Amino acid sequence: MIDFPVGSWKSLHSERDYEAMPTLLLNKNTVKELLDMSEVIEAVEQAFRDWAEGRGRMPPKSYVLLEKGDFRAMPAALPGIVGIKWVNVHPQNPSRGLPTVMATLVINDPDTGYPLAIMDGTDITAYRTGATAAVASRFLKAHEAWVSSGPGARPTRRLRRT
């Protein structure tokens, strides 16, 4: 899991040394190296818990529709963190050697708005989708659910109870 430089940032902030404040920049390869599915599942479950207990904020997506695709702005806030995911969907991208869906995340300090990190969000989005299914199936299993499916399931469209 990524440890954002909040502590070091807060000490810099108190000195008002704006020029020295770090913003973490993570490219696709670095993000991929840092992702761990068990940690993502844990984070997604905590985010659901925070949301259910009224500690999360997530306004509706905002869409920019274009001729060859679209963009979606997806802001959200949880305790201690706020950010936005900027996602595109361009169905013709595979013919160009690009993914249909790509994303960029900007993570900010909620107290000041300072950008703590800017990162490729494509793999994070894929992991989050899978983690959401894992968390949901864990809780649905407790209620004897037999089949779960939904958008984003892609290769595995159905999860059967074992």
NORHUHU-V979061 format. One record per backbone hydrogen bond with DSSP energy under -0.5 kcal/mol. NH is the residue of the N-H (numbers start at 0). CO is the residue of the C=O. E is the energy in kcal/mol with one decimal. If there is no record, write none. Layout:
BEGIN
NH	CO	E
NH	CO	E
END
This chain:
BEGIN
3	1	-0.8
5	3	-1.8
8	4	-2.4
9	5	-3.0
10	6	-1.7
11	7	-2.0
12	8	-3.0
13	9	-2.1
14	10	-0.9
14	11	-0.5
15	12	-1.6
16	11	-1.8
17	15	-1.3
19	16	-1.2
20	16	-0.5
20	17	-1.2
23	115	-3.1
25	23	-0.5
25	117	-2.2
26	24	-0.5
30	26	-2.5
31	27	-2.5
32	28	-2.0
33	29	-1.6
34	30	-1.6
38	35	-0.6
39	35	-2.2
40	36	-2.8
41	37	-1.9
42	38	-2.4
43	39	-2.8
44	40	-2.5
45	41	-2.2
46	42	-2.4
47	43	-2.5
48	44	-2.2
49	45	-3.0
50	46	-2.6
51	47	-2.8
52	48	-2.0
53	50	-1.7
54	49	-3.0
55	49	-0.7
56	76	-2.6
61	72	-1.9
63	70	-2.6
65	68	-2.8
68	65	-0.5
69	88	-1.9
70	63	-2.1
71	86	-2.8
72	61	-2.8
73	71	-0.6
73	84	-2.3
75	82	-2.4
76	56	-2.6
77	80	-2.5
80	77	-2.5
81	107	-1.5
82	75	-2.6
83	105	-2.0
84	73	-1.7
85	83	-0.5
85	103	-2.8
86	71	-2.5
86	84	-0.7
87	101	-2.5
88	69	-2.4
89	99	-2.7
92	89	-2.2
94	91	-1.1
95	92	-2.4
96	93	-1.5
97	92	-2.2
101	87	-1.0
103	85	-1.8
104	118	-3.1
105	83	-2.2
106	116	-2.9
107	81	-3.6
108	113	-2.6
109	107	-0.5
111	108	-0.6
112	108	-3.0
115	106	-2.2
115	113	-0.7
116	106	-1.9
117	23	-2.6
118	104	-2.6
119	25	-2.1
120	102	-3.2
121	102	-0.8
124	120	-2.5
125	121	-1.7
126	122	-2.8
127	123	-2.8
128	124	-2.3
129	125	-2.1
130	126	-3.0
131	127	-2.4
132	128	-1.7
133	129	-2.1
134	130	-2.7
135	131	-2.7
136	132	-2.7
137	133	-1.9
138	134	-2.0
139	135	-3.1
140	136	-2.3
141	137	-0.9
142	139	-1.4
143	140	-1.9
144	139	-1.9
147	158	-1.0
152	149	-1.6
155	152	-1.7
156	154	-0.9
158	147	-1.7
159	157	-0.6
160	145	-1.3
END
